[in-house]
């Protein structure tokens, strides 16, 4: 199975901060990497697809990038509604796998 | 607007069979992969498997011996059946639409709200 390792596992930040979350794949996944946001008690929501594509309706403060097997989600200026848990997901290989999650909390 | 809604028992006894159905509305079932994902309480997400509208399936090898995903295109529904459940199968079960985007890329663009299934006697 392809392992996705997210860092950090948790993060405290303030409204207005710029934050980055990393996701490292255990092998090449050819940009088949997506990012989701999950608020408590809710289903995950797609933010970024194909490493850097912004899903329709998602604010432009969210962006994704990649370098080899390292993927990054960046939130340019945190808003109150952004405090949630974020997951990366790879669809390149069966079984599809998710990172363990990064919980973003208010400082 | 595409909507997905899970339905099924919230409590299943150990060793019995878990059965869930996902009803799709507001869109066609064709040209997408219809997926089951689960999340144990307080934990991360696990991909269970998916079915194409034509009926072809792909399962997580760790669950393959116990699961069946089927589709009913006339009812615009797809279903999950998991046999011999244990407490480790207690989770929120989500259905989701996986949209293909070339090559091996799929992304889950629509999700149901999820349904908690507890395995307990």
Interface residues (C-beta under 8 A of the other chain):
Chain A: X30 X31 X32 X34 X36 X42 X43 X44 X45 X46 X49 X50 X55 X87 X89 X91 X92 X93 X94 X95 X96 X97 X98 X99 X100 X101
Chain B: X44 X45 X46 X47 X58 X60 X61 X62 X94 X96 X98 X101 X103 X104 X105 X106 X107 X108 X109 X111 X112 X113 X114
